[in-house]
Amino acid sequence: MTTLTTAEADKILADNFAPWVQALGLTVAETGERHAVLRLPWSGQLAREGGGLSGQALMAAADTASVIAVSAARGGFGPMTTVQQSTTFQRAVTGQDVLVHARITKLGRRIAFLDIALTAEGSDEPAAHATTVYALG
């Protein structure tokens, strides 16, 4: 199966996500057969008190990266919905873009499981880790 190009994946972001998700400024940096990498650009508007990137922005980025990874694996966008998401926060991100690495661990006909690492650009240590489960239409 052919995976999506980054331009095709960016079009999925533009065509299928709510305006508030689009306002995060996410872009697709990479797609593959079972993964996607999105960039969440640093913005002071997404920072919480103390200057760290908000957990809500990180969770939305993980959820969105999951949709792009599943779309890449299936060769295009289709109906899907989040069934479960669990996120742990490990360190604050201040003043840096975040790379959101979503990897499919199991892809069935009706359900997908993903593992997502969120890392400040230039760091090897994750800022957050998420897992998601998607029901596929």
N, C-alpha and C positions, 0 to 999 in steps of 0.2 A: 504494500500500500504506500502511496506517495504521501509524504508529510507536507505540512503547510510551509510556505515561505514566511519570512518575518513580515513582509508586506501584507500577505493574506491574513496573517494573524492580527496585525495592527488594524486591518479592516474589520475583523470580527469585534475587536474592542470598540471601534467607532460605531458599528452598526447595532450592537446587541446589549450594550451596558447603559445603565441609568446615567444621567448627567453628573450626579455626584460622584460616581465611580470614575467617569471620564475626567473629572476635575482633579483626580489624584495625579494625572499626567503620566500614567503608566505607558511604557513602550515595550515592544517585544524585542529582546536582544538576540534570542536564539530559539529555534524549535528543532525537535528531533522526533524520532519514531515513538518514544515514550517519555518525552520531557519537554519542558519549555522554561526559558529564563526571561523574566521581565525585569525592567528597571523602574524602580520607584524613585523619582527625583526628590532630592531634599527640598523642602519648602517650610519656611517658618509658619505658614498657615496650618501645617499639619503637626506642629510641635505642641506639646503640652506644657504645663507649668514646669519650669526648670530647663526647658530647651530640648528635651528628648522627643524624638518622633513618637507620635501617639500610637498606642496599641491598636486602636480602631483602624488607623490607616494601614498598619502592618497586617492585620487580620483581613481587611478588604483586599489587599494586594495578594495575599496567599490564596484567598478564595478565587480571585480573578485569574491568577496564574494557573490554578487547577483547571479552569474552564479551557484555557488556551492549550494546556498540555493534552487534555482529553480530545479537544478538537484536532490537534495535530496528529494524535494517534489514530483518530477515526477518519482523517482525510478531509475534515470540514466541520463546521459548526452544526450542531443539532440540539434538540431539546434535552436539557439536563437540569437537575436541581440539587442543591446541597442538602444532604441528609444529615451530615454531622461534620463539625469542625472542632478541633481541639488545638489550642495554641499555648505555648509556654514562652515567656520572655526571659532572655538570659543576660542581656546587657543593653544599655541605652545607645541610641544612634543620634548623634548630634552633628549637623553640618555636612553629612555625607549622603550620597545616593545609596539605595539599598538594592541589591541584586536578589531576586526572588526565584529560587531554583525549585521548580515543581517536577517531581518524578513519579510516574505511575508505578505502583507496586503490584497492582492486579487490575486488569481490564477485562470485564466480562461483557456479555450482551446487554445486561440491564443495570450493572453496577460497576463503579470504578473506585479504587482506593489509591490515595496519593500521599506522598511524603514531601514536605516543603521546608527548605532551609532558607532563611532570610539573613543575609550577610551584608554588613556595611562594605561598600566598595573598598577594596584594598586590604580587607581583613580576612583572615582564615577562620576566625571564630564567629559562629552564628550569633546574631542578635536575638533571633527568635526561631522557633521550630513549630511547625504545624502539621497536622494530619487532617485529611478531608476524605469524606465518602460522598460519592455522587450517584444519584439515580439517573439512569440514561433512558431517554424516550425513544 
